[in-house]
Amino acid sequence: MIFKVLYQEKPQENPKRESTKSLYLDTETEAKVRDLIDENTDYTIEYIQPLEGKHLEFEENEPDFKITEFNK
């Protein structure tokens, strides 16, 4: 399943809408998404959204859509 993760890059700063970024992960569960983010970044997760159907189709057509892969 594809998940959209909204996050803040700098955990020491107060979250601001203007600095919220997003990435997309292809994994089995939301718990796995959290594990991948925790293991590979210092990001503060704001929201994790599963994407499917028309919503996934819409996101795939966005110019910034790219599945993030973390190298181990």
Legacy VTK file of the C-alpha trace (Angstrom):
# vtk DataFile Version 3.0
C-alpha trace
ASCII
DATASET POLYDATA
POINTS 72 float
0.000 0.000 0.000
1.125 3.551 -0.667
1.201 5.964 2.281
1.569 9.735 2.185
3.563 11.044 5.139
3.301 14.694 6.168
6.282 15.704 8.283
8.485 18.454 9.681
12.220 18.211 8.935
13.415 19.968 12.093
12.019 18.380 15.260
13.410 21.149 17.469
11.179 23.776 15.813
7.471 24.304 16.353
5.469 22.814 13.471
4.269 25.331 10.902
1.998 24.593 7.994
4.372 26.448 5.658
7.233 24.099 6.501
5.264 20.844 6.267
6.651 18.488 3.629
5.455 15.164 2.294
6.877 11.893 1.081
5.376 8.655 -0.170
6.237 5.151 1.025
5.197 1.782 -0.353
4.934 -0.612 2.590
2.512 -2.956 4.329
1.297 -1.024 7.363
1.257 2.380 9.058
3.416 0.880 11.818
6.063 -0.016 9.223
5.905 3.561 7.892
6.623 4.879 11.399
9.506 2.421 11.813
11.078 3.435 8.477
10.843 7.146 9.295
12.260 6.621 12.809
15.143 4.445 11.577
16.152 6.645 8.645
15.348 10.265 9.516
14.948 12.800 12.322
11.594 13.933 10.937
8.590 14.658 13.104
5.571 12.922 11.611
2.424 15.030 11.490
0.109 12.657 9.672
0.177 9.359 7.772
-2.485 8.842 5.143
-3.082 5.585 3.254
-3.718 6.230 -0.442
-5.899 4.094 -2.671
-8.352 4.374 -5.509
-9.044 7.836 -6.922
-7.003 9.542 -4.214
-3.902 7.516 -5.139
-4.551 8.188 -8.815
-4.733 11.927 -8.113
-1.476 11.903 -6.112
0.330 9.870 -8.795
-0.463 12.632 -11.305
1.162 15.329 -9.150
4.603 16.455 -10.408
6.250 15.833 -7.009
4.966 12.269 -6.635
7.874 9.897 -6.044
8.067 6.806 -3.856
10.805 7.271 -1.245
13.178 4.357 -0.745
15.586 4.212 2.161
18.903 2.481 1.487
20.042 0.079 4.135
LINES 1 73
72 0 1 2 3 4 5 6 7 8 9 10 11 12 13 14 15 16 17 18 19 20 21 22 23 24 25 26 27 28 29 30 31 32 33 34 35 36 37 38 39 40 41 42 43 44 45 46 47 48 49 50 51 52 53 54 55 56 57 58 59 60 61 62 63 64 65 66 67 68 69 70 71
